[in-house]
Amino acid sequence: MAREKFFEWFGVGTAILYSMLVAMNVGAEFVGFTLLLISAFSIGAWAWFGKHRGMLLLQVFYATAGIIGMVRWF
């Protein structure tokens, strides 16, 4: 159970940091999209272990958005 809670809350924290960095428009978009990718992997792991297949699918798209954002801002 502790592993699942870690992935869940670590993913939530990195998603919050991502959204704040991008919203503040301070030039840290690449770091923000990197945090989105990390968040997607973390919440994706939580979804996998908890058998939350809908959330897992959503994280695949968030990870894709993170990669696209990183490539476009690099």
ABEGO torsion letter per residue (X at the ends): XAAAAAAAAAAAAAAAAAAAAAAAGAGAAAAAAAAAAAAAAAAAAAAAAAGBAAAAAAAAAAAAAAAAAAAAAX
